[in-house]
Amino acid sequence: MATIYTRIIDGEIPGRFIWKDDVCVSFLDIRPLARGHALVVPRLEVDQWTDLPADIATHLMGVAHRVGGAQKDLLQPARVGLMIAGFEVPHVHVHVVPMNSMAALDFSQADTAPDQEDLDQLQTTLNAALAA
């Protein structure tokens, strides 16, 4: 059975994509840890990041770097954090989180009801920045 991320990538479930290429996608998290929180997900469905082919892992980090740069420029956080946990969905995903403190990486603090209009605006803004 396909993971929820594969279903988002395949268009079965909507996603606010900010990056798409042949290897991976990036979209805004629907339960953001901070404003602008994005996921970078390989198209290849692999459970643990240590099982990814090295070239795909390298590509994901490159895309995460670009996404983080756009977040930093547009949202002006103190830092942009990266996290690969993998317990929530058995499909590799890199969390790219604009943050002003370590508390931003606490999943118990995720926003369960983010402003949908703000997410739409962030998608448009980040997508434009990444396309430039």
C-alpha positions in Angstrom: 0.0 0.0 0.0 1.3 3.4 -0.9 2.3 5.8 1.9 0.5 9.1 2.4 3.5 10.9 0.8 3.3 8.7 -2.3 -0.4 9.5 -2.5 0.4 13.3 -2.2 3.1 13.0 -4.9 0.7 11.1 -7.2 -2.0 13.8 -6.7 -4.5 11.5 -4.9 -4.3 13.8 -1.8 -3.7 17.6 -2.2 -0.4 19.1 -1.3 1.1 22.6 -1.3 4.1 21.8 -3.5 7.0 24.3 -3.5 9.5 22.0 -5.5 9.1 19.2 -7.9 11.8 17.3 -9.9 12.3 13.8 -11.1 13.9 12.6 -7.8 11.9 14.4 -5.1 9.3 16.9 -4.2 8.9 19.5 -1.4 5.6 20.6 0.1 4.4 22.5 3.1 3.7 20.5 6.2 0.0 20.5 7.1 0.9 20.4 10.8 3.8 22.8 10.8 6.3 23.0 13.6 6.8 26.7 12.6 5.6 29.0 9.9 7.0 27.8 6.5 7.9 24.2 7.7 8.4 22.1 4.6 9.1 18.4 3.8 11.5 17.2 1.2 10.4 13.7 0.1 11.9 11.3 -2.5 9.6 9.9 -5.1 11.1 6.5 -4.3 9.3 5.0 -1.4 12.0 4.0 1.1 11.3 3.7 4.8 14.6 4.7 6.4 17.0 7.4 5.1 20.0 5.1 5.6 18.5 2.8 3.0 18.3 5.4 0.3 20.8 5.2 -2.6 23.5 7.7 -1.8 22.8 9.8 -4.9 19.2 10.3 -3.8 20.2 11.2 -0.3 22.6 13.7 -1.7 19.9 15.2 -3.9 17.5 15.5 -1.0 20.1 17.5 1.0 20.7 19.7 -2.0 16.9 20.5 -2.4 16.6 20.9 1.4 19.5 23.4 1.2 17.7 25.4 -1.5 14.4 25.3 0.4 16.1 26.4 3.6 17.8 29.3 1.8 14.4 30.5 0.5 12.9 30.1 3.9 15.8 32.1 5.4 15.5 34.9 2.9 11.7 35.2 3.0 10.9 34.4 6.7 14.0 35.7 8.4 14.3 33.0 11.1 17.4 32.8 13.4 18.1 29.4 11.9 16.7 26.8 9.5 16.7 23.4 11.1 16.8 20.0 9.5 15.4 16.8 10.9 14.9 13.2 9.7 12.9 11.3 12.2 10.8 8.9 10.2 8.5 7.6 12.9 5.4 9.3 11.6 5.3 8.0 8.0 7.4 5.0 6.7 8.6 7.1 3.7 11.8 9.1 4.0 11.2 12.8 4.6 13.4 15.7 5.6 11.8 18.4 7.8 13.1 21.8 6.8 12.0 24.2 9.6 12.5 27.9 10.0 13.2 28.4 13.7 14.1 30.9 16.3 14.8 28.4 19.1 15.3 24.6 19.5 11.7 24.5 20.8 10.6 24.7 17.1 11.6 21.1 16.7 9.1 19.8 19.3 6.4 17.7 17.5 4.1 18.1 20.5 4.0 21.8 19.6 2.9 21.3 16.0 0.1 23.6 14.8 -2.9 21.4 14.2 -5.0 24.2 12.7 -2.7 26.4 10.7 -4.2 29.3 8.7 -5.0 27.9 5.3 -4.8 31.2 3.5 -1.3 31.8 5.0 -0.2 28.3 3.8 -1.5 29.2 0.3 0.4 32.5 0.4 3.6 30.8 1.7 3.3 28.2 -1.1 3.1 30.9 -3.7 6.0 32.9 -2.2 8.3 30.0 -1.6 7.5 28.5 -5.0 8.4 31.7 -6.7 11.6 32.1 -4.7 12.7 28.5 -5.6 11.8 28.9 -9.3 14.0 32.1 -9.5 
